[in-house]
């Protein structure tokens, strides 16, 4: 009897170990393919149920110098900084120096009359109505890069915002505003009576043990900071076949020129430091559990204080991503499961939404697909004609497949219209969902069924026959 129990225990332990190894190997294989295709350079940390199960870098922190991107590489985290700016405002609130319900004009000098009804909480939850400077400039555009290169950007953004009318009555709507967080950082600085960077470092970063995290200062960059890269339109042939990161396709982006106080995107950090912050968000001396609950209370459009709060994979999820020219970040928490996923990429054209979706799926044990890779082919008019037609989904919606100006198109009633890139006579890349369209042919070569597969799930439609 004891022998059987021992065998059973060994089998259970073996199964648990195999499961963890499978998760790790699947994530690694997935990211290797992305990197080999030139679509990913960066690092990923996965913590499941409180245990680090994956921590690895891919590609290069500096392609020209062939410096590998490691889990210790520092990275510009862009809008993920907003959770720290919100935390700084809450710290001042806890010290009795401000109230979230107060008008921001109570704390700011030369406050325009239009801002009188704007509260501190409105800034934190993107409900202020203050116009977003990035919308006008278009992130990553020549105009944006030129403006950022001129220096003293936060002061110019702040001064320009004071001249503009609000987009809507404060509290009525949600509209993501980077400018609102620049204003919030000026408010924190004024109330704290010290430079914003100094206050955040002293009251947030150091108590959290985030030793490798800091605030950008123009002309002063950490030695371990990854270089940011981009690339132009590659065409589907090169995109799907892939390219080496060292073949000259990647274009180096200019150095970060963010000047403090720039509460929308001021921080650089590491995977381990952001995980320390994730641990603080479980309830800590720095952020008590009652305050965590407050931060995670969603306002309009599911935005809390520096986090998007909602559901993902049928679980409560807190998340924020960040984008700067040359840098992408995704920070995902499933607080009830103590599961954290942090992804850095120093290629700003990486499909980070797809990568985050698939790495999360692997971590949680839900269906996923490896990245689509292949050689683009050209189909004959006869082959195309045998694929065209109407197909009915299980829910009754009609999927129309027809030849477009350049490629086949798939139009699902009331949902999407997408191009399909041929990889074989029956398999196509489905860029809109980063998936595949797979046709099933009859004995005459006519398509009778199509599977629009994405996110690890099949979406099958049968041909409608007259």
N, C-alpha and C positions, 0 to 999 in steps of 0.2 A: 504494500500500500504506500509506504514511504517512498519507494523507488518511483512509483507512478506519479506521486505528487512532485517529486524532484524533476522528473522528465517534463511534466506539465509546466512547472515554473520556468525551466530552461527554454521550452518552446515559446512561452509568452515573452520572456526577455529577448529571445532571438527575434521574434516578430516585431517587438518595439524597436530594437536596434536596426533591423532591416528597414523598417518604415522611415526612421530618421535618416538612414543612409540614402534611401531612395529619394527623399525630399532634397537632400543636399546634392546628390548627383544629378537630379533632374534640373535643379536651379543652375548648377554649374554648366551642364550641357547646353541649356537654353541660352545662357549668357555668352558662352563661347561662340555659339553660332552667330549671335547678334554682333559680337566683336569681330569675328572672322569676315562678316559681311560689311564691315565698316560702319555699322549702325550703332555701335556702342563702345564707349571707352569710359571707365569710371569704376565705381565700387558699390557693393551691396552688403547690407547687414540685415540678417533675419533673426529675430528673437521670437521663439514660440513657447508659450506658456512659461515665460520667465527665464528660458534658457537660450543662450546663443547657439543657433544650429548652423548658421552660415555667415561667413565674413571673408570677403575676397575682392580683389581688384582685378581689372581687365584693361588692356590697352596701355595708353601712355598718359602720364601727367604732363609730359613735354615730349612731343613727337620728334622735334628736331634733335634734341639731346638724348632721345631714346630712354628717358627716365620713366620707369613703369608707374602706372597708377596703382597705388596700394591702399589698403583699408585705412592707413594713417595719413593719406594725402589730404591736405586742407582744400576746401571747396567753397566757392561763393554760393550761399544758400538762398539768396534773393528774397522772395516774398515769405519764405519760412521765417524770416526775421520778424514778421508781424506779431507772432505769438510772444516774442520777447519784449516788443514795444508795449503790447497790451499788459504783459506781466509787470512792466515797469510802472505803468499807470495804476495798476492794482496795488502795487507795493506802496505808492504814495497815498492811495486811498486808505490802506491799512494803517499807515502812519498818521492818519488824520489830517493830511495836507490838501486833499481834494475830495470832491464828491462826484460820482459818475453822472448824477442827475443835473449837475450844475451846467450853466452855459459856459462854453469855452472862453467867452469874452471876460469872464470873471478872472481868468488867469493869464490872458494874453494881452500884450500891449498893442495899441493901434489896431484894435479888433474892428473890422468893418461891420456896419450895421446889419448886413445880410447874414452874418454869423451869430447874431444874438440868440436865435432859437436853437442853435446847434449845441448839443450836449457832449460831454466827454464820451459817454456811451455811444452816441451816434457815430463818432469817429471810429471807435473800436469795432463797431458792427457794420460799417459801410452804409449807414443810413443817414449820413449828414447832408447829402445833396451837393457837396463840394465836388466840382468836376475833376475827373482823373486826367493828370497830365500825360500819361502814357498813351491814352486813346488818340490824342491829337498828334502825338509824335510817331506812333506805331513802333513798338518795341523792336529794336534791332535794325531799323531803317537807317539810311544815311543821315537823315535829319536828326534822329534820336542820338546816333553816335556823335554827331557834331555837337549837339547840345551838351551831352555828357562830358565831352572832351574839353569844353570851355571852362570847366571848373566851377566851384562854388554853386553846384547845382541845387542843393537843398534851399539855399537862401533865395535863389532866383525863382524856384518853384513856389516857395512860400509867398514871396512878394507878388508874383503874378496871380496866385489864387485869390489874394485879397481884393483884386480888381474885378473879379468875375462874379456874376450872379449865380445863385444856387441853381442846380438842375431841377430840384423839386423841394417841397416842404420837408424839413428834417423829420425823420421817423416814419414818413409815408411809404417809402420804397427802399429797396436794397439796390445799390449800385456800387460795384467794387471800385474803390477809389484809393489809388496809391498816394494821391495828394493828401487825402484825409489822414493817412498814417505819417506823412511828413509833418503835417500840422500837429498831430499828436506828439511827435518827438520834440517839437519846439515847446509844446505845453509842458511835457515832462521836464525838460531842461529848465524852464522858467520856474516851475513849482519847486523843483529839487535844489535850485540855486547852485547848480554845478553843471558842467558840460554833460550832455546826454550820454556820450560814450563812457565817461567816468562813472556816472550813476548806474548805468546798465552793468558795467563790468563789476563794480563794487557790490551792488545789491542783487544781481541776478546770476551772472556768469561765475564769479568766484564761489559764492555759496553753493552753487550746483556742481562745483568741481570740474567745470568746463575749461581746462587749462589750455586747450589748443584752439579755443574759439576767441575771436576778437572782432573789432569793428574797423572797417576800412578807413584809412586815412590816405588821401591822395599823395602818391609818390612813395608811400611806405607800404610794402606788401610782405606778408610772411614768406619765408624762403621755400616753404613746402607747399605753396599754393599751386594748384593745377593751372596750366595754361588753358584758356578757353578756345574752342574751335567751332567752325561752321563749314558748310559747303553749299554750293548752288544746286540748280536743277541738274540731276545726273541722267535723267531718262530712265525708263523702266528696265532696259537691258542691263545697265550697270547696277541699278538699285537692287534688282532681284538676283543677279549673278554674284554681287558683292565685290568688294575691293579691299586690298590691304590698307591698314591705317597709315602705312608709311609710303604710299605711292604718290603723294603730292596732292591728293584730292582735298584733304582737309586744309582749310584756310584759318590762319591764326587771327584771333580777334584782338583788338586793342586792350591794353591793361584796364582794369576796373578803375573808374574815376569818380566813384561815389564819395561825397563829402558829408561828414556828420554835422548836424543831426539829420539822418535820412532814414527815419523809422520804418519805411516800407521795404528796405532791401539792404541793410547796412552790414550784415554779418558774414563772416566766413567761419567754417567749422569743420569737424570731422565726424565720421560715422559714430565713433565711440562717444564723443561729446554729445551728439544729438540723442544717443541712447540714454546718456545720463539725464538729459532733460525729460525723456520719456519716463524714466523712473521717478523723477520729481512729480510727474503728472499722475502718479498712482496715489499721491497723498504723501506729504513730507513736511519737514520743519519749514522749508522754504515756501511750499505751496500746500497749505492744509487741505484735507479732503473736502471740506466745505467750500473752499475756493475752487478746487478742481471741478466740483459740481457746478459752480457758478460759471466757470470758463466754458464748460461743456453744455451750458443751457443755450439752445439754439434760438436765435432771433429770426428775422426775415431771411428767406432763402437758406435756412439751415446754417447760418453763420453765428458762431459764438464769439468769444474774445480771442481772435487770432487763429481760430480753427474752424473748418467746415465740419459740422456735426450732423450725422445722419446714419443711414443704413448702407451696408455693403456686404455682399455675400451672406445676406440674412443675419447680419450681426450689427451691433452698434459699432460705428466707425468714426474716428476723429482723424482729420486729414488736412494737410496743406501742401501745395506744391510751390515751386519757385522757378522763375525763368529770368535769366539775364543773357545778353549776347555771349555765347560760348559756354553757358552753364545751365543745367537743369537739375532740379531736386524734387524728390517726392518723399514725404514723411507721413507714414500711415500707422495708426494705432487702432487696435481692437481692444479697448480697455478691459472688457469683461474677461477676455482670454489671456490678458497680459502678453499680447502678441504685437510686435513692432516690426515694421519693414521700412528701411531707409535706403533710398537709391540716389546716387550721384552720377551724373554724366557730364563730361566736359566737351560733348558734341551737342550743340543746341538743336540739331536736326534729328536727334535720336527720337524714336517713337516711345517716349517715356510712359504715356498712358497705357499703351499696349504692354510694355515691359512690366509696369507696376501691376496691371491686371493679371498677367500670366504668372509672375513670381508670387503674387498673393494666392492665386489658384493652386499653385504647386504646394505652397506652405500650408494651406488649409485643407488640402486633399480633395479639391473639386476639379472637374474636368478642365483640361488646358490643351493647347497645341504648341508644338515646336514652331519657331519662325518659318515663314514660307520662303523658300529659296529655289531658284531654278533658272532655266534659260527661256527667254521669250521667243516664241515662234510666230510664224504667219500662217493663218488658216486660209484655205481656198474658199471661194464664194459658195461652193456646194456644201462644204463642211459647216460654214456659218448658217446657211439656210436651214440645215437640219437641227440646229439648236434653237432657232427663233420660235417664238410662240408664247402662249399664255399658260401658266402653271398655277395650280391652286394649292395654297398652304393649308395646313390642318385647321387653322382658324377661319378658313374661307376666303382670306384675302388673296388677290390675284397678283402673281409675280410675272411681269412681262419681260421677256428677253428679246431684244432686237438689235440689229446691227446699227452702230452709231457712226459718227464721222470718222473715228479712228479705231475704236474697239467696240466689242459687244457692250451693251448696257443692260443692267438689271434694274427694273423699277418695281418696287413693292408698294402696293396701294397704301397711301396715307403714311408712308414710313421713310423710304429712301429712293434715290436714283443714283446708281453707282456704275462706274466703268469696270470692266472685267479684262484682265491682262492674260492672254493665252500662254500657258506653259506646256500644254499638250492638247490634242483634239478634244479632250474631255475635262481637263483641269485648268482652272483660271485663278489668278490672284485677284482677291477682292479687297482693294486698298482701303475702302471706306471703313471696313471693320478689321482690317489686317488679318483676313482669313482667306478662305477658298470657296469657289463655286465648282462643284463636281457633278458632271452630267452622267446619267446612265442611258446608254443607247440600246435600241432594239436591234434585231438581226439585219435590218436595212440601214443601220447607222443613224437613225432618227432618234433624237433625245426624247425620252418618255418621262424622265424624272431629273430634278436638279436639287442638290443639297448645298444650301448656302451655309457653310460651316464656319463659325467663328466663336471665339471665347470658349473653345472646347465643346461646343454644343452643335448638334445637327438641326438644321431648319429645312425640312424636306418639302418640296412642292411637286405635285404630279401634273403632267401635261393635261390641259383641258382639251378634250376631243369633241368635235361637232357631230 
